[in-house]
């Protein structure tokens, strides 16, 4: 399912896929990491760098009970 979403994001020209899950499901961290997803610590904001001409950083906050995750959709297809 994740690779299907990544293909759709690539086709649309997107540069980032992101999501979140509740921290009280710790087994999901390893699951998503095996799929090439970076999983942030509980409550850690997702920081996005905005390219020129804006040149700034946007922070997407997370509740302490949530873990955010991200992955570029341009990676090789997942197994």
Biopython code that builds the backbone (N, CA, C, O; Angstrom):
import numpy as np
from Bio.PDB.StructureBuilder import StructureBuilder

atoms = [
    (1, "UNK", "N", (0.819, -1.185, 0.000)),
    (1, "UNK", "CA", (0.000, 0.000, 0.000)),
    (1, "UNK", "C", (0.874, 1.265, 0.000)),
    (1, "UNK", "O", (0.567, 2.239, -0.686)),
    (2, "UNK", "N", (1.956, 1.235, 0.772)),
    (2, "UNK", "CA", (2.828, 2.407, 0.842)),
    (2, "UNK", "C", (3.485, 2.682, -0.508)),
    (2, "UNK", "O", (3.594, 3.838, -0.918)),
    (3, "UNK", "N", (3.923, 1.629, -1.203)),
    (3, "UNK", "CA", (4.536, 1.838, -2.514)),
    (3, "UNK", "C", (3.528, 2.363, -3.521)),
    (3, "UNK", "O", (3.884, 3.161, -4.388)),
    (4, "UNK", "N", (2.277, 1.930, -3.424)),
    (4, "UNK", "CA", (1.232, 2.456, -4.306)),
    (4, "UNK", "C", (1.060, 3.963, -4.075)),
    (4, "UNK", "O", (0.955, 4.737, -5.027)),
    (5, "UNK", "N", (1.035, 4.367, -2.809)),
    (5, "UNK", "CA", (0.928, 5.797, -2.488)),
    (5, "UNK", "C", (2.156, 6.555, -2.996)),
    (5, "UNK", "O", (2.029, 7.661, -3.521)),
    (6, "UNK", "N", (3.348, 5.959, -2.840)),
    (6, "UNK", "CA", (4.574, 6.615, -3.305)),
    (6, "UNK", "C", (4.538, 6.813, -4.816)),
    (6, "UNK", "O", (4.949, 7.863, -5.310)),
    (7, "UNK", "N", (4.056, 5.827, -5.549)),
    (7, "UNK", "CA", (3.955, 5.957, -7.000)),
    (7, "UNK", "C", (3.000, 7.085, -7.372)),
    (7, "UNK", "O", (3.285, 7.859, -8.285)),
    (8, "UNK", "N", (1.884, 7.184, -6.685)),
    (8, "UNK", "CA", (0.926, 8.255, -6.937)),
    (8, "UNK", "C", (1.558, 9.619, -6.641)),
    (8, "UNK", "O", (1.378, 10.566, -7.406)),
    (9, "UNK", "N", (2.295, 9.718, -5.537)),
    (9, "UNK", "CA", (2.967, 10.973, -5.197)),
    (9, "UNK", "C", (4.007, 11.329, -6.256)),
    (9, "UNK", "O", (4.104, 12.488, -6.659)),
    (10, "UNK", "N", (4.790, 10.340, -6.714)),
    (10, "UNK", "CA", (5.775, 10.602, -7.777)),
    (10, "UNK", "C", (5.092, 11.115, -9.038)),
    (10, "UNK", "O", (5.548, 12.080, -9.651)),
    (11, "UNK", "N", (4.003, 10.468, -9.419)),
    (11, "UNK", "CA", (3.281, 10.874, -10.628)),
    (11, "UNK", "C", (2.743, 12.295, -10.528)),
    (11, "UNK", "O", (2.603, 12.981, -11.541)),
    (12, "UNK", "N", (2.446, 12.732, -9.330)),
    (12, "UNK", "CA", (1.937, 14.091, -9.127)),
    (12, "UNK", "C", (3.051, 15.115, -8.921)),
    (12, "UNK", "O", (2.788, 16.313, -8.810)),
    (13, "UNK", "N", (4.307, 14.634, -8.872)),
    (13, "UNK", "CA", (5.439, 15.544, -8.716)),
    (13, "UNK", "C", (5.728, 15.958, -7.286)),
    (13, "UNK", "O", (6.486, 16.902, -7.063)),
    (14, "UNK", "N", (5.142, 15.276, -6.309)),
    (14, "UNK", "CA", (5.382, 15.619, -4.907)),
    (14, "UNK", "C", (6.779, 15.183, -4.487)),
    (14, "UNK", "O", (7.337, 14.237, -5.041)),
    (15, "UNK", "N", (7.326, 15.865, -3.525)),
    (15, "UNK", "CA", (8.670, 15.570, -3.038)),
    (15, "UNK", "C", (8.702, 14.922, -1.662)),
    (15, "UNK", "O", (9.765, 14.506, -1.201)),
    (16, "UNK", "N", (7.556, 14.831, -1.001)),
    (16, "UNK", "CA", (7.545, 14.307, 0.357)),
    (16, "UNK", "C", (6.216, 13.619, 0.649)),
    (16, "UNK", "O", (5.148, 14.096, 0.266)),
    (17, "UNK", "N", (6.315, 12.488, 1.335)),
    (17, "UNK", "CA", (5.150, 11.815, 1.893)),
    (17, "UNK", "C", (5.288, 11.920, 3.403)),
    (17, "UNK", "O", (6.383, 11.752, 3.939)),
    (18, "UNK", "N", (4.201, 12.193, 4.084)),
    (18, "UNK", "CA", (4.274, 12.269, 5.541)),
    (18, "UNK", "C", (3.016, 11.671, 6.154)),
    (18, "UNK", "O", (1.984, 11.532, 5.496)),
    (19, "UNK", "N", (3.129, 11.324, 7.419)),
    (19, "UNK", "CA", (1.997, 10.762, 8.131)),
    (19, "UNK", "C", (2.297, 10.743, 9.611)),
    (19, "UNK", "O", (3.305, 11.290, 10.057)),
    (20, "UNK", "N", (1.432, 10.119, 10.363)),
    (20, "UNK", "CA", (1.640, 10.033, 11.804)),
    (20, "UNK", "C", (0.901, 8.825, 12.355)),
    (20, "UNK", "O", (-0.002, 8.282, 11.717)),
    (21, "UNK", "N", (1.302, 8.413, 13.557)),
    (21, "UNK", "CA", (0.618, 7.340, 14.254)),
    (21, "UNK", "C", (0.756, 7.571, 15.752)),
    (21, "UNK", "O", (1.635, 8.309, 16.198)),
    (22, "UNK", "N", (-0.115, 6.938, 16.520)),
    (22, "UNK", "CA", (-0.080, 7.093, 17.971)),
    (22, "UNK", "C", (1.145, 6.404, 18.550)),
    (22, "UNK", "O", (1.480, 5.285, 18.161)),
    (23, "UNK", "N", (1.810, 7.074, 19.479)),
    (23, "UNK", "CA", (3.038, 6.556, 20.091)),
    (23, "UNK", "C", (2.799, 5.278, 20.884)),
    (23, "UNK", "O", (3.744, 4.524, 21.119)),
    (24, "UNK", "N", (1.575, 5.015, 21.301)),
    (24, "UNK", "CA", (1.324, 3.803, 22.088)),
    (24, "UNK", "C", (1.224, 2.545, 21.213)),
    (24, "UNK", "O", (0.809, 1.488, 21.688)),
    (25, "UNK", "N", (1.607, 2.663, 19.930)),
    (25, "UNK", "CA", (1.759, 1.510, 19.037)),
    (25, "UNK", "C", (3.229, 1.396, 18.647)),
    (25, "UNK", "O", (3.570, 1.637, 17.489)),
    (26, "UNK", "N", (4.108, 1.034, 19.581)),
    (26, "UNK", "CA", (5.554, 1.071, 19.322)),
    (26, "UNK", "C", (6.009, 0.137, 18.205)),
    (26, "UNK", "O", (7.041, 0.393, 17.584)),
    (27, "UNK", "N", (5.275, -0.932, 17.933)),
    (27, "UNK", "CA", (5.672, -1.851, 16.867)),
    (27, "UNK", "C", (5.634, -1.207, 15.488)),
    (27, "UNK", "O", (6.276, -1.697, 14.559)),
    (28, "UNK", "N", (4.882, -0.104, 15.343)),
    (28, "UNK", "CA", (4.794, 0.564, 14.047)),
    (28, "UNK", "C", (6.092, 1.255, 13.657)),
    (28, "UNK", "O", (6.353, 1.448, 12.469)),
    (29, "UNK", "N", (6.911, 1.631, 14.635)),
    (29, "UNK", "CA", (8.181, 2.287, 14.315)),
    (29, "UNK", "C", (9.040, 1.380, 13.430)),
    (29, "UNK", "O", (9.481, 1.798, 12.359)),
    (30, "UNK", "N", (9.277, 0.152, 13.867)),
    (30, "UNK", "CA", (10.102, -0.766, 13.077)),
    (30, "UNK", "C", (9.445, -1.121, 11.749)),
    (30, "UNK", "O", (10.132, -1.263, 10.737)),
    (31, "UNK", "N", (8.134, -1.263, 11.743)),
    (31, "UNK", "CA", (7.410, -1.577, 10.510)),
    (31, "UNK", "C", (7.670, -0.507, 9.449)),
    (31, "UNK", "O", (8.058, -0.820, 8.324)),
    (32, "UNK", "N", (7.454, 0.759, 9.819)),
    (32, "UNK", "CA", (7.651, 1.838, 8.852)),
    (32, "UNK", "C", (9.127, 2.033, 8.503)),
    (32, "UNK", "O", (9.448, 2.334, 7.353)),
    (33, "UNK", "N", (10.015, 1.870, 9.456)),
    (33, "UNK", "CA", (11.436, 2.003, 9.156)),
    (33, "UNK", "C", (11.878, 0.964, 8.131)),
    (33, "UNK", "O", (12.678, 1.279, 7.250)),
    (34, "UNK", "N", (11.383, -0.252, 8.223)),
    (34, "UNK", "CA", (11.719, -1.276, 7.228)),
    (34, "UNK", "C", (11.244, -0.889, 5.833)),
    (34, "UNK", "O", (11.784, -1.375, 4.840)),
    (35, "UNK", "N", (10.251, -0.029, 5.748)),
    (35, "UNK", "CA", (9.738, 0.441, 4.466)),
    (35, "UNK", "C", (10.420, 1.725, 3.999)),
    (35, "UNK", "O", (9.987, 2.342, 3.026)),
    (36, "UNK", "N", (11.489, 2.128, 4.694)),
    (36, "UNK", "CA", (12.244, 3.299, 4.276)),
    (36, "UNK", "C", (11.719, 4.621, 4.789)),
    (36, "UNK", "O", (12.081, 5.678, 4.272)),
    (37, "UNK", "N", (10.876, 4.576, 5.794)),
    (37, "UNK", "CA", (10.273, 5.786, 6.358)),
    (37, "UNK", "C", (11.074, 6.225, 7.580)),
    (37, "UNK", "O", (11.458, 5.397, 8.406)),
    (38, "UNK", "N", (11.321, 7.515, 7.692)),
    (38, "UNK", "CA", (11.957, 8.084, 8.880)),
    (38, "UNK", "C", (10.870, 8.373, 9.902)),
    (38, "UNK", "O", (9.915, 9.096, 9.617)),
    (39, "UNK", "N", (11.017, 7.805, 11.097)),
    (39, "UNK", "CA", (10.029, 7.984, 12.166)),
    (39, "UNK", "C", (10.626, 8.898, 13.235)),
    (39, "UNK", "O", (11.710, 8.628, 13.752)),
    (40, "UNK", "N", (9.926, 9.966, 13.558)),
    (40, "UNK", "CA", (10.394, 10.926, 14.557)),
    (40, "UNK", "C", (9.981, 10.487, 15.959)),
    (40, "UNK", "O", (9.088, 9.656, 16.125)),
    (41, "UNK", "N", (10.638, 11.050, 16.955)),
    (41, "UNK", "CA", (10.310, 10.766, 18.345)),
    (41, "UNK", "C", (8.912, 11.304, 18.687)),
    (41, "UNK", "O", (8.433, 12.224, 18.025)),
    (42, "UNK", "N", (8.257, 10.746, 19.705)),
    (42, "UNK", "CA", (6.939, 11.246, 20.096)),
    (42, "UNK", "C", (6.971, 12.752, 20.372)),
    (42, "UNK", "O", (7.829, 13.239, 21.109)),
    (43, "UNK", "N", (6.041, 13.469, 19.781)),
    (43, "UNK", "CA", (5.935, 14.909, 19.981)),
    (43, "UNK", "C", (6.896, 15.759, 19.165)),
    (43, "UNK", "O", (6.782, 16.985, 19.172)),
    (44, "UNK", "N", (7.844, 15.138, 18.459)),
    (44, "UNK", "CA", (8.822, 15.902, 17.681)),
    (44, "UNK", "C", (8.161, 16.494, 16.441)),
    (44, "UNK", "O", (7.462, 15.787, 15.715)),
    (45, "UNK", "N", (8.376, 17.789, 16.191)),
    (45, "UNK", "CA", (7.758, 18.402, 15.017)),
    (45, "UNK", "C", (8.456, 17.966, 13.730)),
    (45, "UNK", "O", (9.648, 17.656, 13.729)),
    (46, "UNK", "N", (7.707, 17.947, 12.655)),
    (46, "UNK", "CA", (8.248, 17.688, 11.329)),
    (46, "UNK", "C", (8.684, 19.027, 10.761)),
    (46, "UNK", "O", (7.859, 19.924, 10.582)),
    (47, "UNK", "N", (9.977, 19.173, 10.474)),
    (47, "UNK", "CA", (10.521, 20.427, 9.959)),
    (47, "UNK", "C", (10.700, 20.321, 8.452)),
    (47, "UNK", "O", (11.328, 19.386, 7.956)),
    (48, "UNK", "N", (10.149, 21.277, 7.736)),
    (48, "UNK", "CA", (10.230, 21.302, 6.278)),
    (48, "UNK", "C", (10.924, 22.572, 5.814)),
    (48, "UNK", "O", (10.543, 23.679, 6.196)),
    (49, "UNK", "N", (11.939, 22.400, 4.992)),
    (49, "UNK", "CA", (12.651, 23.551, 4.440)),
    (49, "UNK", "C", (11.940, 23.986, 3.164)),
    (49, "UNK", "O", (11.723, 23.176, 2.262)),
    (50, "UNK", "N", (11.579, 25.263, 3.088)),
    (50, "UNK", "CA", (10.915, 25.829, 1.918)),
    (50, "UNK", "C", (11.999, 26.421, 1.020)),
    (50, "UNK", "O", (12.801, 27.239, 1.471)),
    (51, "UNK", "N", (12.027, 26.007, -0.262)),
    (51, "UNK", "CA", (13.086, 26.490, -1.156)),
    (51, "UNK", "C", (12.922, 27.959, -1.534)),
    (51, "UNK", "O", (11.971, 28.626, -1.128)),
    (52, "UNK", "N", (13.870, 28.432, -2.314)),
    (52, "UNK", "CA", (13.851, 29.814, -2.785)),
    (52, "UNK", "C", (12.552, 30.075, -3.529)),
    (52, "UNK", "O", (12.009, 29.131, -4.104)),
    (53, "UNK", "N", (12.032, 31.252, -3.559)),
    (53, "UNK", "CA", (12.586, 32.475, -2.984)),
    (53, "UNK", "C", (12.216, 32.676, -1.516)),
    (53, "UNK", "O", (12.682, 33.635, -0.901)),
    (54, "UNK", "N", (11.400, 31.809, -0.944)),
    (54, "UNK", "CA", (10.937, 31.995, 0.429)),
    (54, "UNK", "C", (12.060, 31.730, 1.431)),
    (54, "UNK", "O", (12.302, 32.548, 2.318)),
    (55, "UNK", "N", (12.739, 30.604, 1.297)),
    (55, "UNK", "CA", (13.860, 30.227, 2.159)),
    (55, "UNK", "C", (13.520, 30.315, 3.640)),
    (55, "UNK", "O", (14.035, 31.175, 4.356)),
    (56, "UNK", "N", (12.676, 29.446, 4.079)),
    (56, "UNK", "CA", (12.352, 29.395, 5.498)),
    (56, "UNK", "C", (12.114, 27.933, 5.898)),
    (56, "UNK", "O", (12.192, 27.031, 5.064)),
    (57, "UNK", "N", (11.831, 27.721, 7.154)),
    (57, "UNK", "CA", (11.549, 26.386, 7.663)),
    (57, "UNK", "C", (10.170, 26.408, 8.308)),
    (57, "UNK", "O", (9.867, 27.260, 9.143)),
    (58, "UNK", "N", (9.345, 25.452, 7.902)),
    (58, "UNK", "CA", (8.026, 25.300, 8.498)),
    (58, "UNK", "C", (8.072, 24.151, 9.492)),
    (58, "UNK", "O", (8.681, 23.116, 9.221)),
    (59, "UNK", "N", (7.444, 24.325, 10.618)),
    (59, "UNK", "CA", (7.389, 23.273, 11.629)),
    (59, "UNK", "C", (5.951, 22.808, 11.774)),
    (59, "UNK", "O", (5.062, 23.597, 12.097)),
    (60, "UNK", "N", (5.728, 21.523, 11.534)),
    (60, "UNK", "CA", (4.427, 20.921, 11.756)),
    (60, "UNK", "C", (4.453, 20.269, 13.132)),
    (60, "UNK", "O", (5.093, 19.232, 13.310)),
    (61, "UNK", "N", (3.772, 20.856, 14.103)),
    (61, "UNK", "CA", (3.829, 20.326, 15.471)),
    (61, "UNK", "C", (3.141, 18.972, 15.590)),
    (61, "UNK", "O", (2.318, 18.592, 14.757)),
    (62, "UNK", "N", (3.498, 18.267, 16.636)),
    (62, "UNK", "CA", (2.871, 16.975, 16.926)),
    (62, "UNK", "C", (2.511, 16.932, 18.407)),
    (62, "UNK", "O", (3.234, 17.464, 19.250)),
    (63, "UNK", "N", (1.414, 16.309, 18.702)),
    (63, "UNK", "CA", (1.031, 16.081, 20.093)),
    (63, "UNK", "C", (2.037, 15.127, 20.735)),
    (63, "UNK", "O", (2.646, 14.324, 20.028)),
    (64, "UNK", "N", (2.227, 15.192, 22.047)),
    (64, "UNK", "CA", (3.166, 14.284, 22.714)),
    (64, "UNK", "C", (2.823, 12.803, 22.526)),
    (64, "UNK", "O", (3.686, 11.939, 22.679)),
    (65, "UNK", "N", (1.571, 12.516, 22.196)),
    (65, "UNK", "CA", (1.146, 11.130, 22.004)),
    (65, "UNK", "C", (1.282, 10.656, 20.552)),
    (65, "UNK", "O", (0.928, 9.522, 20.229)),
    (66, "UNK", "N", (1.795, 11.527, 19.686)),
    (66, "UNK", "CA", (1.879, 11.203, 18.258)),
    (66, "UNK", "C", (3.330, 11.112, 17.796)),
    (66, "UNK", "O", (4.212, 11.778, 18.338)),
    (67, "UNK", "N", (3.560, 10.278, 16.790)),
    (67, "UNK", "CA", (4.863, 10.167, 16.132)),
    (67, "UNK", "C", (4.647, 10.489, 14.662)),
    (67, "UNK", "O", (3.831, 9.860, 13.988)),
    (68, "UNK", "N", (5.384, 11.468, 14.178)),
    (68, "UNK", "CA", (5.303, 11.824, 12.771)),
    (68, "UNK", "C", (6.356, 11.039, 12.001)),
    (68, "UNK", "O", (7.353, 10.582, 12.560)),
    (69, "UNK", "N", (6.110, 10.895, 10.709)),
    (69, "UNK", "CA", (7.034, 10.159, 9.863)),
    (69, "UNK", "C", (7.045, 10.780, 8.476)),
    (69, "UNK", "O", (6.104, 11.469, 8.080)),
    (70, "UNK", "N", (8.129, 10.525, 7.741)),
    (70, "UNK", "CA", (8.238, 11.067, 6.397)),
    (70, "UNK", "C", (9.129, 10.170, 5.539)),
    (70, "UNK", "O", (9.903, 9.348, 6.030)),
    (71, "UNK", "N", (8.977, 10.371, 4.248)),
    (71, "UNK", "CA", (9.783, 9.628, 3.275)),
    (71, "UNK", "C", (9.641, 10.330, 1.927)),
    (71, "UNK", "O", (8.543, 10.749, 1.564)),
    (72, "UNK", "N", (10.745, 10.464, 1.179)),
    (72, "UNK", "CA", (10.594, 10.969, -0.189)),
    (72, "UNK", "C", (9.956, 9.882, -1.044)),
    (72, "UNK", "O", (10.312, 8.712, -0.900)),
    (73, "UNK", "N", (9.030, 10.229, -1.927)),
    (73, "UNK", "CA", (8.383, 9.214, -2.763)),
    (73, "UNK", "C", (9.265, 8.721, -3.895)),
    (73, "UNK", "O", (8.888, 7.785, -4.600)),
    (74, "UNK", "N", (10.442, 9.331, -4.089)),
    (74, "UNK", "CA", (11.281, 8.999, -5.237)),
    (74, "UNK", "C", (12.232, 7.834, -5.001)),
    (74, "UNK", "O", (13.053, 7.540, -5.870)),
    (75, "UNK", "N", (12.151, 7.156, -3.853)),
    (75, "UNK", "CA", (13.008, 5.996, -3.619)),
    (75, "UNK", "C", (12.671, 4.861, -4.570)),
    (75, "UNK", "O", (11.626, 4.861, -5.221)),
    (76, "UNK", "N", (13.573, 3.901, -4.636)),
    (76, "UNK", "CA", (13.319, 2.716, -5.444)),
    (76, "UNK", "C", (12.069, 2.009, -4.923)),
    (76, "UNK", "O", (11.747, 2.116, -3.739)),
    (77, "UNK", "N", (11.365, 1.289, -5.795)),
    (77, "UNK", "CA", (10.172, 0.565, -5.330)),
    (77, "UNK", "C", (10.488, -0.350, -4.154)),
    (77, "UNK", "O", (11.545, -0.978, -4.097)),
    (78, "UNK", "N", (9.565, -0.409, -3.240)),
    (78, "UNK", "CA", (9.750, -1.230, -2.040)),
    (78, "UNK", "C", (9.351, -2.668, -2.318)),
    (78, "UNK", "O", (8.491, -2.948, -3.153)),
    (79, "UNK", "N", (9.990, -3.558, -1.608)),
    (79, "UNK", "CA", (9.684, -4.998, -1.772)),
    (79, "UNK", "C", (8.369, -5.347, -1.138)),
    (79, "UNK", "O", (7.953, -6.505, -1.177)),
]
sb = StructureBuilder()
sb.init_structure("model")
sb.init_model(0)
sb.init_chain("A")
sb.init_seg("    ")
for serial, (resi, resn, name, xyz) in enumerate(atoms, 1):
    if name == "N":
        sb.init_residue(resn, " ", resi, " ")
    sb.init_atom(name, np.array(xyz, "f"), 0.0, 1.0, " ", f" {name:<3s}", serial, name[0])
structure = sb.get_structure()
